[in-house]
């Protein structure tokens, strides 16, 4: 399969660059199927005794995921998920060291549709097939880009579930930035966002 070959080629290129003297403290960031590809890349580099230090999977793809091994903790030293459409276009399996779930990743409307704030409707099977109406799925890279500009905008609280997050009501002993993460703080992290940019609420996002 093409993606497997791309992942192998990328892994070989990274290993050669590191062996040639490139700083090995690298971060790989991928969205959707790109995140799955980088998960494979991380596995292939480890076969050559090189571990990717940081891997960010932005709403890793659920569609066609049965065709490829999924990105998980074995893909790098610190694997971070940012989930915004789990169970829809994104996978819902918690297999990362740090699992960020803004708005629970399942902003459920009265009709049962999963939407991120600012996304006005869910998608039909036809839209999924044509990659249409990707609003919630694309929210992952939008949040990530905003965190790159100002990390203090997106702060998440450690909780056992969304219900636990709601019950804590802003009172957390452990928080983490969406980027850069503190790798010593692992588990499920939640926050709320605004419906339009700038999306991050800062510490206010620790409240439901």
HUGI-V824800 format. One record per residue. N is the residue number from 1. RES is the residue in one small letter. PHI is phi in degrees with one decimal (999 if undefined). BURIAL is b if it has 24 or more other C-alpha atoms within 12 Angstrom, else e. Layout:
<<N | RES | PHI | BURIAL> <N | RES | PHI | BURIAL>>
//
This chain:
<<1 | x | 999 | e> <2 | x | -58.9 | e> <3 | x | -62.0 | e> <4 | x | -63.4 | b> <5 | x | -68.5 | e> <6 | x | -61.9 | e> <7 | x | -61.8 | b> <8 | x | -65.0 | b> <9 | x | -64.2 | e> <10 | x | -65.1 | b> <11 | x | -60.5 | b> <12 | x | -63.2 | b> <13 | x | -65.5 | e> <14 | x | -64.4 | b> <15 | x | -62.6 | b> <16 | x | -63.6 | e> <17 | x | -64.2 | e> <18 | x | -65.8 | e> <19 | x | -64.4 | e> <20 | x | -85.8 | e> <21 | x | 118.0 | e> <22 | x | -66.7 | e> <23 | x | -56.1 | e> <24 | x | -77.1 | e> <25 | x | -82.1 | e> <26 | x | -107.4 | e> <27 | x | -122.1 | b> <28 | x | -103.3 | b> <29 | x | -129.6 | b> <30 | x | -140.6 | b> <31 | x | -114.5 | b> <32 | x | 59.9 | b> <33 | x | -65.4 | b> <34 | x | -62.7 | b> <35 | x | -67.7 | b> <36 | x | -62.8 | b> <37 | x | -59.5 | b> <38 | x | -70.0 | b> <39 | x | -62.0 | b> <40 | x | -64.9 | b> <41 | x | -57.1 | b> <42 | x | -61.2 | b> <43 | x | -67.6 | b> <44 | x | -68.3 | b> <45 | x | -66.4 | b> <46 | x | -67.3 | e> <47 | x | -64.7 | e> <48 | x | -111.1 | e> <49 | x | 64.3 | e> <50 | x | -124.2 | b> <51 | x | -103.9 | b> <52 | x | -70.0 | b> <53 | x | -65.9 | b> <54 | x | -135.5 | b> <55 | x | -136.5 | b> <56 | x | -104.4 | b> <57 | x | -105.3 | b> <58 | x | -92.7 | b> <59 | x | 46.1 | b> <60 | x | -52.2 | b> <61 | x | -64.5 | b> <62 | x | -91.6 | b> <63 | x | -62.6 | b> <64 | x | 65.8 | e> <65 | x | -65.1 | b> <66 | x | -67.5 | e> <67 | x | -83.1 | e> <68 | x | -132.9 | b> <69 | x | -61.2 | b> <70 | x | -82.7 | b> <71 | x | -63.9 | b> <72 | x | -155.3 | b> <73 | x | -61.4 | b> <74 | x | -80.4 | b> <75 | x | -84.3 | b> <76 | x | -174.8 | b> <77 | x | -68.0 | b> <78 | x | -131.2 | b> <79 | x | -108.8 | b> <80 | x | -119.4 | b> <81 | x | -102.6 | b> <82 | x | -122.4 | b> <83 | x | -104.9 | b> <84 | x | -129.0 | b> <85 | x | -146.7 | b> <86 | x | -65.6 | b> <87 | x | 86.9 | b> <88 | x | -102.4 | b> <89 | x | -80.0 | b> <90 | x | -107.0 | b> <91 | x | -73.0 | b> <92 | x | -117.3 | b> <93 | x | -81.2 | b> <94 | x | -86.8 | b> <95 | x | -126.6 | b> <96 | x | -105.3 | b> <97 | x | -70.6 | b> <98 | x | -124.0 | b> <99 | x | -119.1 | b> <100 | x | -85.9 | b> <101 | x | -131.5 | b> <102 | x | -58.0 | b> <103 | x | 57.4 | b> <104 | x | 70.3 | b> <105 | x | 67.1 | b> <106 | x | -140.2 | b> <107 | x | -79.1 | b> <108 | x | -89.2 | e> <109 | x | -87.6 | e> <110 | x | -61.6 | e> <111 | x | -88.8 | e> <112 | x | 90.9 | e> <113 | x | -75.0 | e> <114 | x | -90.3 | b> <115 | x | -139.5 | b> <116 | x | -81.2 | b> <117 | x | -53.6 | b> <118 | x | 93.4 | e> <119 | x | -96.0 | b> <120 | x | -83.6 | e> <121 | x | -162.1 | e> <122 | x | -82.2 | b> <123 | x | -119.7 | b> <124 | x | -92.1 | e> <125 | x | -57.0 | e> <126 | x | -67.1 | e> <127 | x | -68.3 | e> <128 | x | -61.3 | e> <129 | x | -63.2 | e> <130 | x | -101.0 | e> <131 | x | 60.7 | e> <132 | x | -86.2 | e> <133 | x | 47.8 | b> <134 | x | -91.4 | b> <135 | x | -53.1 | b> <136 | x | -65.1 | b> <137 | x | -59.6 | b> <138 | x | -77.0 | b> <139 | x | -59.6 | b> <140 | x | -58.8 | b> <141 | x | -74.4 | b> <142 | x | -65.6 | b> <143 | x | -63.0 | b> <144 | x | -62.6 | b> <145 | x | -61.4 | b> <146 | x | -66.3 | b> <147 | x | -65.6 | b> <148 | x | -63.1 | e> <149 | x | -75.3 | e> <150 | x | -151.1 | e> <151 | x | -63.1 | b> <152 | x | -71.8 | b> <153 | x | -74.5 | b> <154 | x | -122.7 | b> <155 | x | -114.1 | b> <156 | x | -120.8 | b> <157 | x | -106.1 | b> <158 | x | -74.4 | b> <159 | x | -150.4 | b> <160 | x | -73.2 | e> <161 | x | -164.7 | b> <162 | x | -61.8 | b> <163 | x | -65.5 | e> <164 | x | -66.7 | e> <165 | x | -58.3 | b> <166 | x | -62.8 | b> <167 | x | -65.5 | e> <168 | x | -69.2 | e> <169 | x | 49.7 | e> <170 | x | 89.4 | b> <171 | x | -101.5 | e> <172 | x | -127.9 | b> <173 | x | -87.3 | e> <174 | x | -131.8 | b> <175 | x | -128.5 | b> <176 | x | -147.9 | b> <177 | x | -80.0 | b> <178 | x | -62.9 | b> <179 | x | -152.9 | b> <180 | x | -81.3 | b> <181 | x | -81.1 | b> <182 | x | -91.6 | e> <183 | x | -65.6 | b> <184 | x | -77.8 | e> <185 | x | -106.5 | b> <186 | x | -120.6 | b> <187 | x | 128.6 | b> <188 | x | -93.3 | b> <189 | x | -124.6 | b> <190 | x | -130.1 | b> <191 | x | -160.5 | b> <192 | x | -116.1 | b> <193 | x | -133.1 | b> <194 | x | -81.7 | b> <195 | x | -82.2 | e> <196 | x | -144.2 | e> <197 | x | -68.9 | e> <198 | x | -69.7 | e> <199 | x | -77.6 | b> <200 | x | -68.6 | b> <201 | x | -101.5 | b> <202 | x | 66.7 | b> <203 | x | -66.4 | b> <204 | x | -64.7 | e> <205 | x | -71.0 | b> <206 | x | -82.0 | b> <207 | x | -103.0 | b> <208 | x | -69.0 | b>>
//
